[in-house]
């Protein structure tokens, strides 16, 4: 049993030119949660992002989409977490994952950033890498040199469908994740596809 979630953060880049790019998979999920909960994310200058308060199966939590660019994501996360005194263990970060095929999901309770600039900045701003994450597979770049172009590219429709299907499954497991019932959620989500 993990700690109940008080803040759920989706990572991405602001602006219409980035909306459909792989790097914004975290934003896609937060938007889906907001739609399901019937709330509108509002710009909160003090939190450097768009935020909303929601209730999921009796658990109150914040949704957050940083409006900083990816490599400054920690600024928004730390601002909201510090204001409401939310511990890192109660912050769930949803982000794109290059190591997994499109549609593969993996839950992870802390650890390294594996070169992901959003995670790197959040760990730096919180002073610890020990915050839970959901890694959303978006497929692999052809080479290390192509990583930036790849994550800032739009996935073909077949891959986007795979990612959207995964996010729908993740939405179904949201009550378990928010309650800290990670083992139960993992049993469902980790069966979606193989990760290396």
Secondary structure, 3 states (H helix, E strand, C coil): CCCCCCEEEECCCCCHHHCCEHHHHHHHHHHHHHHHHCCCCEEEHHHCEEEEEEEECCEEEEEEEECCCHHHHHHHHHHHHHHCCCCHHHEEEEEEECCCCCCCEEEEECCCCCCCHHHHHHHHHHCCCCCEEEEEECCCCCCHHHHHHHHCCECCHHHHHHHHHHHHHHHHCHHHHHHCCHHHHHHHHCCCCCCC
